[in-house]
Amino acid sequence: MTEFTYHVKPIQIICQDKTQISGTQFSPNIKNPDGIVIISAAIGVGQAFYHEFARFLCEHKFCVITFDYRGTGDSRTSSYNIPLKLEDWAIQDMDAVITHAATLTGSDHIFLAGHSIGGQLFSLAEQSKNLTGVILIAASFPYWKRWPFPRNWMMYFFFHILIRVLSIGRKRFPTRIL
């Protein structure tokens, strides 16, 4: 039995607004991959967290792209001083990654695996209409009224009070505290 091989390479993707984001492309050593899977991260989770999952998908004949949103992980640069907006992660970053995926071999089937916020924002990307399918992983919105008592009050406190208090006077949200 031969061992399955694939290539892993860092990539840089230029968004429509000229912002550059960092990604990693996993390509199986086969002529025609079964498709492309874009892994869209949860908030505060770097692309490296998904690399084992990407390798698994690659070993099953898919080309895979992981990426860091602007201002985060490997896409964070000291020159990026513009306030981050979640909508830019969708409208600019995800759109650019989907556009990049469309240039690759196997692009007749492009899937997005969205974890948490990554499964919520993709629909804002203009190019999302070109996705063959979407896999949502823990992508529900933590709206406090959807939870039973007393958890609903814990959710309200967390998202409406604690997060706001922890964000006061900071340029970056202190995820390690949580």
Backbone bond lengths (Angstrom), bond angles and torsions (degrees), N, CA, C in turn:
res aa  C-N    CA-C-N  psi(-1)  N-CA   C-N-CA  omega(-1)  CA-C   N-CA-C  phi
1 M - - - 1.451 - - 1.527 108.81 -
2 T 1.321 117.23 131.52 1.460 120.90 179.74 1.515 110.35 -87.13
3 E 1.306 114.71 146.73 1.462 119.71 178.76 1.524 109.65 -78.32
4 F 1.314 116.34 136.64 1.461 121.18 179.39 1.522 109.45 -72.91
5 T 1.306 117.20 134.80 1.464 120.55 179.97 1.519 110.30 -123.26
6 Y 1.303 113.63 157.07 1.452 120.73 178.72 1.527 107.99 -156.03
7 H 1.314 115.46 163.19 1.461 122.32 178.49 1.521 109.36 -105.83
8 V 1.309 115.94 141.61 1.456 121.95 174.31 1.516 106.79 -122.43
9 K 1.334 116.84 126.58 1.463 118.73 178.40 1.524 110.55 -142.58
10 P 1.330 115.41 141.66 1.463 118.88 174.33 1.522 109.63 -70.86
11 I 1.318 115.89 144.61 1.465 120.45 178.20 1.521 109.24 -131.97
12 Q 1.305 115.50 155.12 1.461 123.04 174.17 1.520 106.73 -119.72
13 I 1.311 116.34 130.56 1.461 121.52 -178.15 1.521 107.79 -119.62
14 I 1.320 116.25 130.33 1.464 122.11 -179.91 1.529 108.60 -96.87
15 C 1.316 115.59 123.21 1.470 121.67 179.04 1.527 109.92 -80.27
16 Q 1.303 116.27 167.32 1.464 121.24 -179.11 1.526 111.94 -58.93
17 D 1.333 117.63 -32.75 1.467 120.50 179.51 1.538 112.24 -86.19
18 K 1.332 116.30 13.16 1.474 124.73 177.14 1.529 114.07 76.65
19 T 1.327 119.10 5.01 1.462 121.76 174.86 1.524 107.86 -74.14
20 Q 1.317 115.79 137.25 1.455 121.39 179.16 1.528 109.32 -100.57
21 I 1.334 116.27 130.73 1.457 120.35 176.05 1.529 109.32 -118.91
22 S 1.324 115.26 153.02 1.465 121.31 -177.76 1.516 110.83 -98.82
23 G 1.308 114.99 142.31 1.452 120.70 177.64 1.516 110.54 -143.96
24 T 1.308 114.68 178.16 1.462 122.14 175.10 1.518 106.99 -134.75
25 Q 1.321 115.14 134.85 1.461 120.82 -179.73 1.520 108.94 -113.52
26 F 1.323 115.67 128.08 1.459 123.54 177.22 1.522 106.87 -109.87
27 S 1.336 116.93 119.32 1.464 120.63 -176.54 1.521 110.34 -123.75
28 P 1.330 117.49 122.90 1.464 119.37 177.25 1.520 110.34 -69.94
29 N 1.319 116.40 149.21 1.466 121.03 179.05 1.526 110.51 -83.20
30 I 1.306 114.67 62.76 1.454 121.61 175.87 1.522 107.80 -135.36
31 K 1.323 115.12 158.78 1.455 120.05 -176.26 1.530 112.89 -70.07
32 N 1.314 117.58 -44.17 1.467 121.81 -175.93 1.526 111.42 -127.24
33 P 1.339 117.73 94.49 1.470 119.27 176.34 1.527 110.74 -61.45
34 D 1.321 116.37 155.79 1.469 121.19 179.53 1.518 112.56 -72.34
35 G 1.306 117.58 -12.12 1.450 122.11 179.40 1.520 110.08 158.98
36 I 1.307 114.48 -173.16 1.465 121.56 -179.60 1.523 107.60 -123.30
37 V 1.330 115.62 136.86 1.458 120.89 175.55 1.525 107.71 -118.28
38 I 1.321 115.66 123.93 1.459 121.99 174.00 1.525 106.49 -98.19
39 I 1.325 116.54 125.68 1.459 119.81 177.59 1.522 108.00 -99.63
40 S 1.308 115.34 115.52 1.458 123.42 -177.57 1.524 108.55 -102.85
41 A 1.314 116.25 116.23 1.463 123.56 -167.43 1.528 114.79 -73.92
42 A 1.322 113.14 160.62 1.464 121.83 170.16 1.526 107.96 -75.15
43 I 1.308 116.15 161.77 1.458 121.07 179.40 1.535 108.85 -65.59
44 G 1.305 116.24 132.82 1.458 121.61 178.76 1.517 114.64 77.76
45 V 1.338 117.74 9.99 1.462 121.47 -179.71 1.520 108.51 -115.94
46 G 1.315 116.92 121.51 1.455 121.65 -179.84 1.518 111.84 -75.99
47 Q 1.315 115.42 158.39 1.461 120.68 -177.06 1.525 113.10 -60.39
48 A 1.328 118.70 -29.54 1.462 121.31 -178.98 1.530 111.94 -59.55
49 F 1.323 117.11 -27.91 1.465 121.60 178.23 1.531 111.02 -58.38
50 Y 1.316 117.61 -29.59 1.459 123.02 -174.49 1.528 113.53 -97.26
51 H 1.314 118.22 1.67 1.459 120.28 -173.74 1.531 113.43 -64.81
52 E 1.317 119.20 -35.31 1.470 119.95 176.62 1.533 110.41 -65.28
53 F 1.326 116.94 -41.67 1.462 121.32 176.63 1.530 109.54 -63.05
54 A 1.327 116.64 -41.01 1.467 121.02 178.27 1.531 110.88 -62.02
55 R 1.322 117.16 -42.11 1.473 120.55 177.71 1.533 110.77 -62.78
56 F 1.332 115.70 -41.75 1.463 120.13 177.78 1.533 110.34 -58.53
57 L 1.328 116.78 -49.02 1.467 120.56 179.32 1.521 111.24 -62.72
58 C 1.318 116.67 -39.56 1.457 121.69 179.39 1.536 110.41 -62.86
59 E 1.324 116.39 -41.21 1.462 120.69 177.56 1.529 112.42 -65.48
60 H 1.328 116.58 -16.84 1.459 121.90 176.70 1.535 111.12 -104.26
61 K 1.326 115.46 29.28 1.472 124.64 169.28 1.521 115.36 75.17
62 F 1.332 117.39 26.13 1.457 120.32 174.94 1.520 109.63 -112.67
63 C 1.317 116.00 141.68 1.458 121.81 167.67 1.532 104.93 -80.71
64 V 1.329 117.45 140.30 1.462 120.76 -175.21 1.527 109.80 -131.25
65 I 1.324 115.42 141.29 1.462 121.33 175.57 1.523 108.14 -124.84
66 T 1.322 115.66 126.78 1.457 121.23 169.18 1.527 106.18 -111.41
67 F 1.327 117.05 157.00 1.468 118.92 179.89 1.519 109.78 -157.39
68 D 1.321 114.98 159.86 1.458 122.16 173.57 1.519 107.92 -107.23
69 Y 1.335 115.75 132.89 1.459 120.10 176.63 1.519 110.32 -62.93
70 R 1.308 116.65 157.51 1.460 122.11 177.12 1.524 110.38 -52.33
71 G 1.309 115.56 139.15 1.456 120.98 177.66 1.516 114.32 78.50
72 T 1.341 118.05 2.52 1.461 120.97 -178.85 1.525 110.61 -128.88
73 G 1.328 116.27 157.88 1.464 121.99 173.87 1.511 113.21 47.39
74 D 1.334 115.86 -133.77 1.463 121.26 -179.82 1.528 112.96 -70.70
75 S 1.321 117.84 -12.31 1.475 121.22 177.30 1.520 112.21 -90.72
76 R 1.301 116.57 1.47 1.474 120.48 179.80 1.527 108.88 -86.02
77 T 1.307 115.35 123.12 1.461 120.51 177.61 1.522 109.34 -126.03
78 S 1.309 115.31 155.48 1.468 119.32 179.57 1.517 111.35 -68.39
79 S 1.328 117.34 -20.49 1.466 120.18 -179.27 1.528 112.47 -82.51
80 Y 1.335 117.06 -6.86 1.463 119.66 -178.42 1.523 108.66 -89.84
81 N 1.322 116.03 96.27 1.461 121.61 -177.05 1.516 113.68 -110.69
82 I 1.315 117.22 5.55 1.455 121.74 -179.70 1.532 107.85 -79.83
83 P 1.329 118.69 138.92 1.464 119.54 177.03 1.529 110.77 -57.62
84 L 1.326 116.25 135.97 1.462 120.90 -179.70 1.521 110.29 -75.07
85 K 1.334 115.21 140.97 1.462 121.45 175.87 1.523 107.26 -128.52
86 L 1.313 116.19 132.07 1.457 119.29 178.62 1.524 111.23 -58.03
87 E 1.318 117.04 -35.11 1.463 119.14 -179.24 1.522 111.60 -62.87
88 D 1.343 118.03 -30.08 1.467 120.21 176.56 1.526 111.19 -68.24
89 W 1.327 117.05 -32.85 1.461 119.65 176.74 1.522 110.33 -60.74
90 A 1.323 117.14 -33.47 1.465 121.21 179.44 1.520 111.30 -87.20
91 I 1.336 115.38 -57.91 1.462 120.65 -172.01 1.525 111.81 -65.79
92 Q 1.312 117.10 -35.15 1.466 120.19 -179.23 1.541 112.28 -99.97
93 D 1.343 116.39 -59.14 1.463 120.45 -170.32 1.528 112.88 -69.05
94 M 1.319 116.87 -54.22 1.468 119.37 -179.42 1.520 111.16 -63.19
95 D 1.317 115.85 -39.49 1.461 119.86 178.62 1.525 110.18 -58.90
96 A 1.332 116.70 -44.37 1.470 120.82 -179.39 1.526 111.44 -66.44
97 V 1.316 117.71 -38.34 1.470 120.56 179.82 1.529 110.37 -68.00
98 I 1.319 117.72 -41.74 1.470 120.47 177.25 1.528 109.91 -63.60
99 T 1.324 116.99 -41.63 1.473 121.00 177.36 1.518 110.39 -61.07
100 H 1.341 117.18 -43.39 1.472 121.04 177.61 1.526 110.49 -61.93
101 A 1.332 116.78 -44.39 1.465 120.55 -178.84 1.527 111.20 -59.53
102 A 1.324 117.01 -33.81 1.467 121.44 -179.14 1.522 112.47 -65.84
103 T 1.336 117.54 -15.04 1.475 120.64 179.99 1.526 111.87 -90.81
104 L 1.313 118.44 -5.73 1.466 122.16 -174.04 1.522 112.23 -93.26
105 T 1.333 115.70 156.94 1.457 121.14 174.32 1.525 108.62 -63.80
106 G 1.311 116.75 132.27 1.464 121.60 -178.12 1.512 112.70 96.98
107 S 1.342 116.09 6.86 1.466 120.37 -172.89 1.523 114.55 -75.22
108 D 1.348 118.25 2.04 1.461 117.39 176.10 1.531 111.14 -71.12
109 H 1.342 117.29 -12.19 1.466 121.96 176.09 1.524 108.78 -134.88
110 I 1.335 115.90 98.58 1.464 120.94 179.38 1.523 108.50 -109.93
111 F 1.325 114.69 124.13 1.462 121.85 179.55 1.523 108.99 -114.91
112 L 1.310 115.64 155.30 1.458 120.64 174.44 1.519 107.79 -124.22
113 A 1.332 116.17 126.86 1.461 121.67 173.10 1.519 105.63 -103.49
114 G 1.321 116.71 106.31 1.454 121.65 -175.54 1.514 111.75 -104.07
115 H 1.321 115.54 119.41 1.460 121.27 178.71 1.524 108.62 -98.98
116 S 1.314 117.57 123.90 1.457 124.27 177.36 1.536 110.34 54.56
117 I 1.328 117.94 -117.67 1.470 120.90 -178.39 1.531 111.20 -60.12
118 G 1.339 116.54 -29.59 1.465 120.94 177.88 1.519 112.90 -64.26
119 G 1.338 116.92 -22.85 1.454 121.27 175.83 1.518 113.05 -91.97
120 Q 1.308 116.33 -6.60 1.458 120.74 179.73 1.521 112.55 -99.40
121 L 1.321 115.97 -38.14 1.460 120.09 -172.06 1.526 115.19 -82.96
122 F 1.318 117.93 -20.92 1.459 120.38 -171.24 1.522 113.03 -55.95
123 S 1.335 117.69 -31.98 1.465 119.48 -175.68 1.523 112.80 -67.90
124 L 1.329 117.84 -15.92 1.466 120.92 176.18 1.526 112.47 -78.54
125 A 1.336 116.17 -17.76 1.471 120.40 -179.73 1.524 109.27 -74.69
126 E 1.308 116.40 126.18 1.466 121.45 -179.77 1.535 111.09 -54.90
127 Q 1.337 116.88 -40.62 1.460 121.11 -177.15 1.530 113.75 -75.14
128 S 1.338 118.16 -4.55 1.466 119.89 179.83 1.529 111.43 -61.30
129 K 1.315 116.89 -21.34 1.467 120.27 177.95 1.526 111.10 -65.04
130 N 1.331 117.21 -17.79 1.459 121.91 179.99 1.523 113.46 -91.72
131 L 1.335 117.51 2.47 1.465 120.20 178.63 1.521 109.89 -77.40
132 T 1.322 115.51 139.98 1.460 121.22 176.58 1.523 110.38 -75.79
133 G 1.333 115.57 -35.86 1.455 120.02 -179.53 1.515 110.76 -166.25
134 V 1.324 115.00 165.84 1.458 121.74 -178.43 1.522 108.62 -132.48
135 I 1.314 115.58 135.89 1.460 122.35 175.19 1.523 106.13 -111.06
136 L 1.316 117.78 120.67 1.463 121.58 -178.99 1.529 109.53 -102.15
137 I 1.318 115.65 126.55 1.457 122.17 -179.10 1.528 107.54 -119.46
138 A 1.333 116.93 109.03 1.468 122.82 -179.63 1.528 110.79 49.56
139 A 1.318 116.44 51.30 1.461 121.02 -173.50 1.525 114.12 -104.48
140 S 1.314 118.77 14.09 1.462 118.35 178.43 1.520 110.35 -75.19
141 F 1.302 115.95 151.99 1.458 119.87 179.50 1.520 109.33 -84.62
142 P 1.316 118.59 133.49 1.463 120.93 -176.29 1.533 113.05 -79.48
143 Y 1.321 116.79 54.49 1.458 121.25 179.25 1.524 108.38 -68.11
144 W 1.293 116.25 124.01 1.465 121.56 -169.76 1.517 114.45 -60.26
145 K 1.334 118.05 -30.28 1.474 119.93 -177.87 1.535 112.71 -75.52
146 R 1.324 117.21 -11.63 1.464 120.44 178.21 1.526 112.33 -81.50
147 W 1.294 117.43 -9.22 1.456 122.25 -175.57 1.525 110.46 -99.54
148 P 1.351 117.69 146.84 1.468 120.36 176.90 1.529 110.75 -73.49
149 F 1.318 114.83 156.80 1.461 120.71 176.29 1.527 108.24 -67.31
150 P 1.306 122.27 139.06 1.461 131.02 4.11 1.525 113.09 -93.95
151 R 1.341 117.40 0.88 1.464 118.71 -178.94 1.516 112.76 -62.36
152 N 1.324 117.30 -30.11 1.461 118.96 -179.38 1.526 110.62 -60.64
153 W 1.326 117.26 -37.50 1.464 119.64 179.06 1.530 111.05 -72.32
154 M 1.319 116.97 -32.07 1.475 119.91 175.67 1.526 109.85 -65.36
155 M 1.348 116.68 -42.28 1.470 121.16 178.39 1.536 109.96 -63.75
156 Y 1.322 116.17 -44.32 1.457 119.95 179.12 1.524 109.88 -59.31
157 F 1.321 116.56 -49.15 1.462 120.94 -179.89 1.530 110.67 -58.79
158 F 1.311 117.43 -46.77 1.462 121.89 -177.38 1.529 111.81 -60.61
159 F 1.341 116.88 -52.11 1.465 120.67 -172.56 1.527 114.47 -85.31
160 H 1.313 118.34 -25.47 1.460 119.89 -177.07 1.527 113.92 -103.41
161 I 1.303 117.40 -18.06 1.462 119.35 -178.01 1.527 111.24 -120.84
162 L 1.337 117.32 -61.44 1.464 120.79 -174.37 1.529 112.76 -59.05
163 I 1.317 117.59 -49.24 1.470 120.23 -179.36 1.524 110.85 -61.06
164 R 1.317 117.46 -41.69 1.469 120.36 179.14 1.521 111.44 -64.99
165 V 1.327 117.45 -42.81 1.470 120.89 179.92 1.528 110.10 -64.72
166 L 1.328 117.57 -43.50 1.467 120.69 -179.89 1.526 112.69 -67.20
167 S 1.318 117.43 -20.71 1.469 121.27 -178.61 1.525 113.79 -88.07
168 I 1.306 117.89 -13.23 1.465 121.38 -176.32 1.529 110.14 -60.79
169 G 1.327 115.66 126.46 1.455 122.14 175.47 1.518 115.21 71.91
170 R 1.316 118.70 15.16 1.470 121.48 -179.51 1.525 110.28 -118.05
171 K 1.326 115.05 145.83 1.462 119.43 174.45 1.520 110.76 -83.21
172 R 1.347 115.75 -28.51 1.457 120.98 -178.83 1.530 108.16 -124.35
173 F 1.338 114.85 145.63 1.458 118.55 177.91 1.530 109.11 -75.24
174 P 1.333 118.27 132.37 1.467 121.50 -175.89 1.539 112.55 -81.89
175 T 1.338 116.89 76.41 1.462 120.45 -175.71 1.516 112.95 -62.05
176 R 1.318 117.39 -31.02 1.480 119.41 -178.65 1.521 112.09 -63.60
177 I 1.318 118.29 -27.76 1.453 121.60 178.00 1.521 110.40 -61.44
178 L 1.326 115.75 -39.12 1.471 120.46 -178.13 1.507 111.00 -80.75
